Amino acid sequence: MNIREKLLTGAAWIVATRIVRNILAVIGMLVLARLLRPSDFGLVALGTTITTIIWMFTSVPITEALVQHPAPEQAHFHTAFTITLIRSMGLALILAASAWPLSIIYRDPRVINVMLALAISIALLGFGNPRSIMMTKKLIFWQQFMLQTSNSLTTLIVSVGIAVFYPTYWALLAGIIAGPVVNNALSYTVLPFRPRLSLAHARELMSFSVWLSLAEMTIALTGRLDQALLGAILGKTTLGYFVMGDSVAGIPTREAIAPINDTIFPAFAMMHQEPARLKAAYMKAQRMMVAISLPTGLGFAMIADPFVRAVLGAKWTPIIFIIQALAVAGALQTFGSMAHALGLATGRTSLLFRRYALFFFIQFPVSLSGMWLFGLSGYVYARAGTGIINIVFGMAIVRKLIGVSLAEQFMQNSRALVSAIFMVVVLAPLTALFAGQTDVLINVFHIGILVIFGVISYIGCSVLLWHFSSRPNGPETEVLGAISKLVSSRKSPDPTVI
């Protein structure tokens, strides 16, 4: 199979994985949001925030090194397993040792339980199967479907099962621990591998990972440090609201572009020595990503009010503005989001580190100032505003790596941008319909109206702009070509049938 066919097949598996995982996630969210309190989510989020900072601050991106490596051997996987295991065990000890001091800092003895449970989950991650990354390298994703859906199903069953009988933060912690146990067991069943302790290729793998490790550290600080302060300054309930709003806001855009995002790094890695081909592939993928993410993110912001009232319930209405602000910012950030995959594929990870470091020194003081002066709303809008600034940083890296100017990057997505703005204009007056209703059926009906008009207005405007632009190559061409192939294949007679 050529790269295009592998991408399409891989994308199909990723779509299937995302659909199943999202169904399970929605079920879990519906049940847990109604059984547990916002403070329960905030307490666990406090621990996971600190854990993520430590995890990413000690990041050793062995996975990316193996994908970028031209021909990893068995000894490379033994080295990868050993490095990951050492790191996980070390971090587990750090988390366990920090449990008591953190409980004093946050004035809550339950923090000890949370940190010890998270230490166990981190230790379990160290036993993962390093050979599973070869499926991603080869653009084969059916194993990922099996592993990820099993992980999600296990987390759902354990968390909800415990929450029904014991509705406390322990339900969330139990799911976090159970997921890696099942994932590890299945990964070694699907891809048999007997790991050995070895550091034979440590220097080789680490040489690729140095700048990327620094980049991961700055990403951790940028995304999590201010959240830890948010819990300390504004309380665990407020942190719970933000974590839930942030999580929900990112779901539609993230899942819509997952088939592209999850396959694009290994695909770029195959082309990194062919500059013209890499540039063409990037431009094509970027147009498709923006055409999908913009209407999805902006559209979800428009339906945030009835969605929260229908799905999560009245006690979660404080997160509506969080979803609206972060969904818009997340959709716009896809203009420069693929710079990360491009930097990994070309081995220019130092550029990624400089980008994330510069962004941290902008976002952190702005977010902290917004939190200190205006509370949760100031923090949310500061995060959204600085997130949009990050677009320029990503696009600047793209210009440096493949020579596409910022103006050209914007112009190639102009139809999607104009169509998305038109969709928002159409939906704006419709959002007032049934606003503030508590009845679930009315809110579901309201969501249906907004979705129907949003789809019609976006697609209609896109097709018109494409037609009057002399039908250039773009997402519209790809979609029409796929539909044409599907129709022709259905019409073609089967030569085996007599």
Kinemage of the C-alpha trace (Angstrom):
@kinemage 1
@onewidth
@group {chain A} dominant
@subgroup {mainchain}
@vectorlist {calphas} color= white
{ca met a 1} P 0.000 0.000 0.000
{ca asn a 2} L 1.243 3.525 -0.731
{ca ile a 3} L 1.236 6.245 1.908
{ca arg a 4} L -2.098 7.678 0.774
{ca glu a 5} L -3.851 4.321 1.037
{ca lys a 6} L -2.272 3.674 4.430
{ca leu a 7} L -3.394 7.072 5.646
{ca leu a 8} L -6.959 6.444 4.533
{ca thr a 9} L -7.041 3.010 6.142
{ca gly a 10} L -5.438 4.337 9.301
{ca ala a 11} L -7.854 7.248 9.386
{ca ala a 12} L -10.782 4.817 9.145
{ca trp a 13} L -9.511 2.885 12.166
{ca ile a 14} L -8.919 6.113 14.066
{ca val a 15} L -12.445 7.280 13.297
{ca ala a 16} L -13.806 3.967 14.558
{ca thr a 17} L -11.651 4.234 17.681
{ca arg a 18} L -12.785 7.775 18.360
{ca ile a 19} L -16.439 6.969 17.829
{ca val a 20} L -16.367 4.089 20.303
{ca arg a 21} L -14.267 5.991 22.842
{ca asn a 22} L -16.462 9.067 22.601
{ca ile a 23} L -19.617 7.042 23.112
{ca leu a 24} L -18.056 5.513 26.208
{ca ala a 25} L -16.774 8.921 27.358
{ca val a 26} L -20.189 10.535 26.939
{ca ile a 27} L -21.836 7.745 28.903
{ca gly a 28} L -19.248 8.105 31.634
{ca met a 29} L -19.548 11.885 31.673
{ca leu a 30} L -23.340 11.752 31.890
{ca val a 31} L -23.331 9.338 34.801
{ca leu a 32} L -20.348 10.667 36.737
{ca ala a 33} L -21.330 14.330 36.346
{ca arg a 34} L -24.659 13.541 37.987
{ca leu a 35} L -23.340 11.191 40.672
{ca leu a 36} L -20.257 13.123 41.752
{ca arg a 37} L -19.781 16.692 42.915
{ca pro a 38} L -17.684 19.340 41.126
{ca ser a 39} L -15.349 19.269 44.130
{ca asp a 40} L -14.660 15.565 43.493
{ca phe a 41} L -13.559 16.370 39.946
{ca gly a 42} L -11.538 19.287 41.281
{ca leu a 43} L -9.761 17.163 43.882
{ca val a 44} L -8.708 14.529 41.329
{ca ala a 45} L -7.863 17.237 38.795
{ca leu a 46} L -5.568 18.815 41.371
{ca gly a 47} L -3.631 15.558 41.659
{ca thr a 48} L -3.593 14.837 37.933
{ca thr a 49} L -2.430 18.384 37.224
{ca ile a 50} L 0.565 18.005 39.517
{ca thr a 51} L 1.224 14.511 38.163
{ca thr a 52} L 1.111 15.716 34.561
{ca ile a 53} L 3.534 18.532 35.308
{ca ile a 54} L 6.024 16.105 36.858
{ca trp a 55} L 5.456 13.505 34.115
{ca met a 56} L 5.962 15.928 31.265
{ca phe a 57} L 8.744 17.816 33.037
{ca thr a 58} L 10.726 14.585 33.031
{ca ser a 59} L 9.598 13.691 29.528
{ca val a 60} L 11.770 11.334 27.509
{ca pro a 61} L 9.969 11.116 24.122
{ca ile a 62} L 11.183 7.634 23.227
{ca thr a 63} L 8.029 6.994 21.189
{ca glu a 64} L 8.767 9.839 18.783
{ca ala a 65} L 12.408 8.758 18.542
{ca leu a 66} L 11.383 5.248 17.472
{ca val a 67} L 8.939 6.598 14.869
{ca gln a 68} L 11.576 8.926 13.445
{ca his a 69} L 14.276 6.211 13.492
{ca pro a 70} L 14.696 4.694 9.997
{ca ala a 71} L 14.956 1.049 11.166
{ca pro a 72} L 14.663 0.351 14.911
{ca glu a 73} L 15.832 -3.109 16.001
{ca gln a 74} L 14.868 -5.381 18.900
{ca ala a 75} L 17.597 -3.865 21.081
{ca his a 76} L 16.039 -0.418 20.614
{ca phe a 77} L 12.782 -1.670 22.115
{ca his a 78} L 14.588 -3.166 25.112
{ca thr a 79} L 16.258 0.190 25.671
{ca ala a 80} L 12.961 2.035 25.289
{ca phe a 81} L 11.303 -0.281 27.827
{ca thr a 82} L 14.132 0.174 30.317
{ca ile a 83} L 14.191 3.967 30.075
{ca thr a 84} L 10.413 4.174 30.436
{ca leu a 85} L 10.389 1.794 33.412
{ca ile a 86} L 13.147 3.689 35.253
{ca arg a 87} L 11.383 6.960 34.675
{ca ser a 88} L 7.978 5.666 35.778
{ca met a 89} L 9.265 4.078 38.971
{ca gly a 90} L 11.207 7.206 39.866
{ca leu a 91} L 8.196 9.415 39.334
{ca ala a 92} L 5.962 7.059 41.305
{ca leu a 93} L 8.307 7.417 44.283
{ca ile a 94} L 8.325 11.207 43.916
{ca leu a 95} L 4.512 11.341 43.837
{ca ala a 96} L 4.229 9.075 46.874
{ca ala a 97} L 6.745 11.182 48.793
{ca ser a 98} L 4.927 14.406 47.888
{ca ala a 99} L 1.519 13.189 49.083
{ca trp a 100} L 1.788 14.357 52.695
{ca pro a 101} L 3.421 17.771 51.993
{ca leu a 102} L 0.802 18.502 49.316
{ca ser a 103} L -2.037 17.618 51.692
{ca ile a 104} L -0.674 20.289 54.061
{ca ile a 105} L -0.262 22.868 51.276
{ca tyr a 106} L -3.817 22.344 50.010
{ca arg a 107} L -5.228 21.779 53.515
{ca asp a 108} L -7.010 18.573 52.578
{ca pro a 109} L -5.980 15.114 53.900
{ca arg a 110} L -7.702 13.445 50.915
{ca val a 111} L -4.844 14.680 48.730
{ca ile a 112} L -2.700 11.892 50.228
{ca asn a 113} L -5.057 9.232 48.829
{ca val a 114} L -5.158 10.921 45.444
{ca met a 115} L -1.388 11.191 45.090
{ca leu a 116} L -0.768 7.594 46.203
{ca ala a 117} L -3.347 6.297 43.717
{ca leu a 118} L -1.796 8.352 40.926
{ca ala a 119} L 1.655 7.041 41.891
{ca ile a 120} L 0.352 3.519 41.274
{ca ser a 121} L -1.025 4.495 37.863
{ca ile a 122} L 2.297 6.075 36.871
{ca ala a 123} L 4.191 2.948 37.932
{ca leu a 124} L 1.899 0.821 35.762
{ca leu a 125} L 2.653 2.978 32.722
{ca gly a 126} L 6.288 1.921 32.968
{ca phe a 127} L 5.395 -1.634 31.977
{ca gly a 128} L 3.834 -0.677 28.622
{ca asn a 129} L 4.775 -2.552 25.455
{ca pro a 130} L 7.281 -0.431 23.470
{ca arg a 131} L 6.716 -2.477 20.284
{ca ser a 132} L 3.201 -1.070 19.918
{ca ile a 133} L 4.702 2.109 18.480
{ca met a 134} L 5.719 0.196 15.345
{ca met a 135} L 2.082 -0.003 14.335
{ca thr a 136} L 1.916 3.778 14.327
{ca lys a 137} L 5.208 3.995 12.422
{ca lys a 138} L 3.802 1.690 9.742
{ca leu a 139} L 0.444 3.532 9.723
{ca ile a 140} L -1.389 0.447 11.008
{ca phe a 141} L -4.023 1.319 13.583
{ca trp a 142} L -6.325 -1.641 14.196
{ca gln a 143} L -4.294 -2.638 17.257
{ca gln a 144} L -4.714 0.877 18.604
{ca phe a 145} L -8.464 0.462 18.171
{ca met a 146} L -8.423 -2.646 20.330
{ca leu a 147} L -6.134 -1.230 23.013
{ca gln a 148} L -7.709 2.198 23.345
{ca thr a 149} L -11.316 1.065 23.312
{ca ser a 150} L -10.541 -1.639 25.891
{ca asn a 151} L -8.863 0.990 28.054
{ca ser a 152} L -11.863 3.325 27.794
{ca leu a 153} L -14.350 0.546 28.453
{ca thr a 154} L -12.449 -0.603 31.529
{ca thr a 155} L -12.228 2.940 32.901
{ca leu a 156} L -15.953 3.447 32.318
{ca ile a 157} L -17.053 0.196 33.941
{ca val a 158} L -14.820 0.610 36.988
{ca ser a 159} L -15.498 4.341 37.548
{ca val a 160} L -19.259 4.187 37.060
{ca gly a 161} L -19.582 0.876 38.905
{ca ile a 162} L -17.924 2.323 41.995
{ca ala a 163} L -19.662 5.706 41.711
{ca val a 164} L -23.095 4.085 41.748
{ca phe a 165} L -22.443 2.490 45.152
{ca tyr a 166} L -19.804 4.851 46.530
{ca pro a 167} L -20.158 8.294 44.874
{ca thr a 168} L -16.852 9.892 45.829
{ca tyr a 169} L -13.572 10.826 44.168
{ca trp a 170} L -12.438 7.209 44.604
{ca ala a 171} L -14.553 6.261 41.597
{ca leu a 172} L -12.408 8.465 39.354
{ca leu a 173} L -9.158 7.178 40.850
{ca ala a 174} L -10.171 3.548 40.438
{ca gly a 175} L -10.815 4.103 36.723
{ca ile a 176} L -7.448 5.810 36.298
{ca ile a 177} L -5.671 2.785 37.803
{ca ala a 178} L -7.711 0.095 36.046
{ca gly a 179} L -7.126 1.471 32.522
{ca pro a 180} L -3.333 0.878 32.358
{ca val a 181} L -3.682 -2.616 33.858
{ca val a 182} L -5.940 -3.804 31.045
{ca asn a 183} L -4.029 -1.865 28.392
{ca asn a 184} L -0.698 -3.445 29.369
{ca ala a 185} L -2.160 -6.948 29.434
{ca leu a 186} L -3.751 -6.591 26.005
{ca ser a 187} L -0.731 -4.906 24.401
{ca tyr a 188} L 1.497 -7.881 25.159
{ca thr a 189} L -1.220 -10.237 23.923
{ca val a 190} L -1.692 -8.428 20.611
{ca leu a 191} L 2.041 -7.762 20.092
{ca pro a 192} L 4.042 -10.460 21.927
{ca phe a 193} L 7.285 -9.083 23.324
{ca arg a 194} L 9.534 -10.182 26.171
{ca pro a 195} L 11.355 -7.064 27.369
{ca arg a 196} L 14.858 -7.117 28.818
{ca leu a 197} L 16.599 -4.466 30.863
{ca ser a 198} L 19.111 -2.778 28.586
{ca leu a 199} L 20.481 0.703 27.932
{ca ala a 200} L 22.499 -0.223 24.853
{ca his a 201} L 20.866 2.410 22.621
{ca ala a 202} L 20.109 4.984 25.295
{ca arg a 203} L 22.449 7.632 23.892
{ca glu a 204} L 21.101 7.183 20.362
{ca leu a 205} L 17.457 7.531 21.410
{ca met a 206} L 18.119 10.326 23.877
{ca ser a 207} L 20.024 12.402 21.316
{ca phe a 208} L 16.805 12.844 19.352
{ca ser a 209} L 14.798 13.444 22.503
{ca val a 210} L 16.786 16.194 24.217
{ca trp a 211} L 15.102 19.211 22.623
{ca leu a 212} L 11.771 17.442 22.520
{ca ser a 213} L 12.060 16.691 26.238
{ca leu a 214} L 12.629 20.380 26.900
{ca ala a 215} L 9.637 21.181 24.718
{ca glu a 216} L 7.482 18.732 26.698
{ca met a 217} L 8.608 20.397 29.927
{ca thr a 218} L 7.503 23.806 28.749
{ca ile a 219} L 4.192 22.381 27.480
{ca ala a 220} L 3.614 20.938 30.959
{ca leu a 221} L 4.357 24.241 32.631
{ca thr a 222} L 2.213 26.162 30.162
{ca gly a 223} L -0.802 23.905 30.404
{ca arg a 224} L -0.739 22.795 34.028
{ca leu a 225} L 1.200 25.081 36.367
{ca asp a 226} L -1.432 27.800 36.414
{ca gln a 227} L -4.131 25.140 36.958
{ca ala a 228} L -2.354 24.004 40.118
{ca leu a 229} L -2.360 27.629 41.277
{ca leu a 230} L -6.016 27.928 40.285
{ca gly a 231} L -6.895 25.122 42.709
{ca ala a 232} L -4.843 26.710 45.478
{ca ile a 233} L -6.161 30.266 44.989
{ca leu a 234} L -9.787 29.773 43.944
{ca gly a 235} L -10.480 26.336 45.428
{ca lys a 236} L -11.061 22.788 44.239
{ca thr a 237} L -14.667 23.371 43.195
{ca thr a 238} L -13.626 26.172 40.862
{ca leu a 239} L -10.832 23.997 39.510
{ca gly a 240} L -13.403 21.247 38.940
{ca tyr a 241} L -15.531 23.629 36.883
{ca phe a 242} L -12.558 24.644 34.761
{ca val a 243} L -11.317 21.102 34.191
{ca met a 244} L -14.764 19.919 33.117
{ca gly a 245} L -15.286 22.950 30.855
{ca asp a 246} L -11.825 22.620 29.324
{ca ser a 247} L -12.305 18.900 28.711
{ca val a 248} L -15.742 19.281 27.122
{ca ala a 249} L -14.693 22.276 25.002
{ca gly a 250} L -11.898 20.336 23.340
{ca ile a 251} L -13.798 17.162 22.541
{ca pro a 252} L -15.556 18.117 19.255
{ca thr a 253} L -12.569 19.764 17.569
{ca arg a 254} L -10.075 17.206 18.826
{ca glu a 255} L -12.174 14.252 17.742
{ca ala a 256} L -13.111 15.775 14.378
{ca ile a 257} L -9.484 16.182 13.326
{ca ala a 258} L -8.148 13.050 15.053
{ca pro a 259} L -7.906 11.031 11.795
{ca ile a 260} L -5.515 13.672 10.457
{ca asn a 261} L -3.660 14.426 13.677
{ca asp a 262} L -2.951 10.822 14.601
{ca thr a 263} L -1.570 9.817 11.219
{ca ile a 264} L 0.209 12.945 10.076
{ca phe a 265} L 3.481 12.640 12.052
{ca pro a 266} L 4.443 9.168 10.751
{ca ala a 267} L 3.308 10.229 7.268
{ca phe a 268} L 5.477 13.368 7.381
{ca ala a 269} L 8.375 11.271 8.712
{ca met a 270} L 8.224 9.126 5.555
{ca met a 271} L 8.538 12.246 3.368
{ca his a 272} L 10.978 14.380 5.372
{ca gln a 273} L 13.775 13.910 2.813
{ca glu a 274} L 11.529 15.061 -0.058
{ca pro a 275} L 10.918 18.797 0.604
{ca ala a 276} L 8.521 19.430 -2.302
{ca arg a 277} L 6.406 16.403 -1.464
{ca leu a 278} L 6.404 17.266 2.247
{ca lys a 279} L 5.285 20.828 1.529
{ca ala a 280} L 2.443 19.682 -0.712
{ca ala a 281} L 1.312 17.110 1.843
{ca tyr a 282} L 1.352 19.701 4.631
{ca met a 283} L -0.677 22.233 2.666
{ca lys a 284} L -3.258 19.633 1.726
{ca ala a 285} L -3.598 18.271 5.260
{ca gln a 286} L -3.751 21.760 6.759
{ca arg a 287} L -6.580 22.846 4.470
{ca met a 288} L -8.585 19.777 5.410
{ca met a 289} L -7.898 20.201 9.122
{ca val a 290} L -8.981 23.846 9.221
{ca ala a 291} L -12.057 23.150 7.082
{ca ile a 292} L -13.160 20.583 9.669
{ca ser a 293} L -12.051 22.211 12.920
{ca leu a 294} L -13.354 25.748 12.386
{ca pro a 295} L -17.058 24.915 11.960
{ca thr a 296} L -16.827 22.201 14.593
{ca gly a 297} L -15.266 24.382 17.279
{ca leu a 298} L -17.249 27.535 16.566
{ca gly a 299} L -20.444 25.542 16.159
{ca phe a 300} L -19.960 23.812 19.496
{ca ala a 301} L -19.468 27.173 21.168
{ca met a 302} L -22.865 28.203 19.795
{ca ile a 303} L -24.651 25.163 21.263
{ca ala a 304} L -22.773 25.167 24.585
{ca asp a 305} L -25.729 26.491 26.622
{ca pro a 306} L -28.364 23.900 25.643
{ca phe a 307} L -25.703 21.161 25.554
{ca val a 308} L -24.645 21.679 29.162
{ca arg a 309} L -28.230 21.954 30.393
{ca ala a 310} L -29.326 18.818 28.518
{ca val a 311} L -26.280 16.616 29.037
{ca leu a 312} L -24.580 17.626 32.282
{ca gly a 313} L -27.406 19.196 34.253
{ca ala a 314} L -28.084 22.509 35.975
{ca lys a 315} L -25.235 22.241 38.488
{ca trp a 316} L -22.724 22.547 35.625
{ca thr a 317} L -24.108 25.748 34.058
{ca pro a 318} L -21.097 27.776 35.367
{ca ile a 319} L -18.928 26.042 32.750
{ca ile a 320} L -20.940 27.315 29.751
{ca phe a 321} L -18.786 30.393 29.227
{ca ile a 322} L -15.651 28.263 29.667
{ca ile a 323} L -16.723 25.962 26.836
{ca gln a 324} L -17.613 28.911 24.608
{ca ala a 325} L -14.285 30.702 25.082
{ca leu a 326} L -12.012 27.662 24.851
{ca ala a 327} L -13.898 25.997 21.979
{ca val a 328} L -13.402 29.099 19.827
{ca ala a 329} L -9.728 29.410 20.779
{ca gly a 330} L -9.137 25.703 20.157
{ca ala a 331} L -10.713 25.842 16.712
{ca leu a 332} L -8.586 28.804 15.657
{ca gln a 333} L -5.367 27.249 16.951
{ca thr a 334} L -5.522 24.536 14.301
{ca phe a 335} L -4.058 27.103 11.886
{ca gly a 336} L -0.652 26.396 13.431
{ca ser a 337} L -1.177 23.106 15.246
{ca met a 338} L 0.525 20.862 12.688
{ca ala a 339} L 3.843 22.625 13.207
{ca his a 340} L 4.556 20.150 16.006
{ca ala a 341} L 4.265 17.105 13.726
{ca leu a 342} L 6.314 18.894 11.073
{ca gly a 343} L 9.094 19.676 13.546
{ca leu a 344} L 9.177 16.076 14.782
{ca ala a 345} L 9.249 14.614 11.267
{ca thr a 346} L 12.120 16.855 10.145
{ca gly a 347} L 14.084 16.455 13.382
{ca arg a 348} L 13.972 20.214 14.099
{ca thr a 349} L 12.839 19.788 17.692
{ca ser a 350} L 14.874 22.762 18.921
{ca leu a 351} L 12.435 25.021 17.085
{ca leu a 352} L 9.560 23.429 18.965
{ca phe a 353} L 11.258 24.045 22.294
{ca arg a 354} L 11.843 27.713 21.519
{ca arg a 355} L 8.217 28.088 20.457
{ca tyr a 356} L 6.820 26.571 23.635
{ca ala a 357} L 9.271 28.407 25.897
{ca leu a 358} L 8.355 31.769 24.389
{ca phe a 359} L 4.666 30.987 24.662
{ca phe a 360} L 5.030 29.996 28.332
{ca phe a 361} L 6.600 33.338 29.223
{ca ile a 362} L 3.601 35.034 27.609
{ca gln a 363} L 0.745 32.845 28.780
{ca phe a 364} L 1.708 32.171 32.380
{ca pro a 365} L 1.920 35.782 33.638
{ca val a 366} L -1.154 36.803 31.614
{ca ser a 367} L -3.236 33.879 32.912
{ca leu a 368} L -2.070 34.385 36.481
{ca ser a 369} L -2.868 38.098 36.295
{ca gly a 370} L -6.327 37.379 34.897
{ca met a 371} L -6.977 34.866 37.697
{ca trp a 372} L -5.743 37.223 40.403
{ca leu a 373} L -7.692 40.240 39.171
{ca phe a 374} L -10.924 38.732 37.828
{ca gly a 375} L -11.146 35.199 39.202
{ca leu a 376} L -12.179 32.268 37.040
{ca ser a 377} L -13.539 34.383 34.174
{ca gly a 378} L -10.319 36.382 33.965
{ca tyr a 379} L -8.285 33.200 33.893
{ca val a 380} L -10.427 31.574 31.179
{ca tyr a 381} L -10.379 34.572 28.849
{ca ala a 382} L -6.643 35.037 29.397
{ca arg a 383} L -6.052 31.399 28.423
{ca ala a 384} L -8.247 31.753 25.343
{ca gly a 385} L -6.630 35.020 24.252
{ca thr a 386} L -3.053 33.845 24.628
{ca gly a 387} L -3.997 30.594 22.893
{ca ile a 388} L -4.918 32.543 19.797
{ca ile a 389} L -1.529 34.313 19.944
{ca asn a 390} L 0.071 30.851 19.803
{ca ile a 391} L -1.253 30.506 16.251
{ca val a 392} L 1.396 32.889 14.955
{ca phe a 393} L 4.196 30.954 16.659
{ca gly a 394} L 3.115 27.723 14.986
{ca met a 395} L 2.751 29.312 11.584
{ca ala a 396} L 6.194 30.888 11.910
{ca ile a 397} L 7.731 27.436 12.437
{ca val a 398} L 5.926 26.156 9.337
{ca arg a 399} L 7.377 29.040 7.334
{ca lys a 400} L 10.880 28.203 8.560
{ca leu a 401} L 10.584 24.466 7.892
{ca ile a 402} L 8.884 24.335 4.495
{ca gly a 403} L 8.944 27.951 3.276
{ca val a 404} L 5.215 28.767 3.332
{ca ser a 405} L 4.602 32.392 4.324
{ca leu a 406} L 2.092 33.371 7.018
{ca ala a 407} L -0.035 35.150 4.405
{ca glu a 408} L -0.122 32.037 2.225
{ca gln a 409} L -1.082 29.866 5.205
{ca phe a 410} L -4.005 32.157 5.984
{ca met a 411} L -5.097 32.576 2.378
{ca gln a 412} L -5.244 28.854 1.640
{ca asn a 413} L -7.816 28.595 4.452
{ca ser a 414} L -9.739 31.763 3.637
{ca arg a 415} L -12.857 29.975 2.352
{ca ala a 416} L -13.149 27.942 5.538
{ca leu a 417} L -12.682 31.060 7.678
{ca val a 418} L -15.281 33.113 5.811
{ca ser a 419} L -17.757 30.216 5.807
{ca ala a 420} L -17.315 29.668 9.549
{ca ile a 421} L -17.918 33.369 10.243
{ca phe a 422} L -21.037 33.246 8.075
{ca met a 423} L -22.257 30.227 10.061
{ca val a 424} L -21.809 32.118 13.341
{ca val a 425} L -23.765 35.094 11.964
{ca val a 426} L -26.618 32.783 10.963
{ca leu a 427} L -26.676 30.965 14.312
{ca ala a 428} L -26.325 34.037 16.553
{ca pro a 429} L -30.029 35.004 16.555
{ca leu a 430} L -31.089 31.353 16.838
{ca thr a 431} L -29.157 30.860 20.089
{ca ala a 432} L -31.736 33.045 21.865
{ca leu a 433} L -34.443 30.459 21.141
{ca phe a 434} L -35.352 28.552 24.304
{ca ala a 435} L -32.342 30.079 26.090
{ca gly a 436} L -32.082 29.117 29.749
{ca gln a 437} L -34.560 26.235 29.517
{ca thr a 438} L -34.255 23.431 32.067
{ca asp a 439} L -36.312 20.868 30.171
{ca val a 440} L -34.023 18.287 28.564
{ca leu a 441} L -36.204 17.685 25.495
{ca ile a 442} L -36.466 21.400 24.725
{ca asn a 443} L -32.686 21.776 24.944
{ca val a 444} L -32.158 18.741 22.701
{ca phe a 445} L -34.593 20.249 20.186
{ca his a 446} L -32.691 23.562 20.407
{ca ile a 447} L -29.399 21.766 19.730
{ca gly a 448} L -30.949 20.063 16.700
{ca ile a 449} L -32.080 23.384 15.208
{ca leu a 450} L -28.652 24.961 15.691
{ca val a 451} L -26.821 21.974 14.226
{ca ile a 452} L -29.048 21.787 11.137
{ca phe a 453} L -28.772 25.498 10.349
{ca gly a 454} L -25.051 25.467 11.140
{ca val a 455} L -24.311 22.611 8.739
{ca ile a 456} L -26.424 24.102 5.947
{ca ser a 457} L -24.945 27.598 6.292
{ca tyr a 458} L -21.323 26.436 6.480
{ca ile a 459} L -21.461 23.931 3.632
{ca gly a 460} L -23.572 26.238 1.477
{ca cys a 461} L -21.208 29.159 1.889
{ca ser a 462} L -18.140 26.947 1.310
{ca val a 463} L -19.514 25.496 -1.918
{ca leu a 464} L -20.466 28.924 -3.268
{ca leu a 465} L -17.050 30.402 -2.487
{ca trp a 466} L -15.333 27.396 -4.022
{ca his a 467} L -17.469 27.643 -7.158
{ca phe a 468} L -16.837 31.363 -7.632
{ca ser a 469} L -13.107 30.804 -7.037
{ca ser a 470} L -12.980 28.616 -10.183
{ca arg a 471} L -13.070 25.389 -8.170
{ca pro a 472} L -9.453 25.205 -6.981
{ca asn a 473} L -8.015 22.093 -5.348
{ca gly a 474} L -8.984 21.936 -1.714
{ca pro a 475} L -11.180 20.149 0.832
{ca glu a 476} L -14.191 20.545 -1.450
{ca thr a 477} L -12.365 18.721 -4.232
{ca glu a 478} L -11.364 15.922 -1.878
{ca val a 479} L -14.899 15.463 -0.552
{ca leu a 480} L -16.505 15.506 -4.004
{ca gly a 481} L -13.876 13.077 -5.290
{ca ala a 482} L -14.539 10.678 -2.433
{ca ile a 483} L -18.305 10.871 -3.013
{ca ser a 484} L -17.821 10.304 -6.738
{ca lys a 485} L -15.686 7.216 -6.111
{ca leu a 486} L -18.208 5.866 -3.647
{ca val a 487} L -21.097 6.332 -6.067
{ca ser a 488} L -19.207 4.841 -9.021
{ca ser a 489} L -18.136 1.816 -6.971
{ca arg a 490} L -21.750 1.147 -6.000
{ca lys a 491} L -22.900 1.395 -9.612
{ca ser a 492} L -20.158 -0.814 -11.009
{ca pro a 493} L -21.386 -4.388 -11.575
{ca asp a 494} L -19.645 -7.194 -9.750
{ca pro a 495} L -17.851 -9.293 -12.426
{ca thr a 496} L -18.110 -12.376 -10.225
{ca val a 497} L -21.912 -12.254 -10.298
{ca ile a 498} L -23.448 -14.074 -13.301
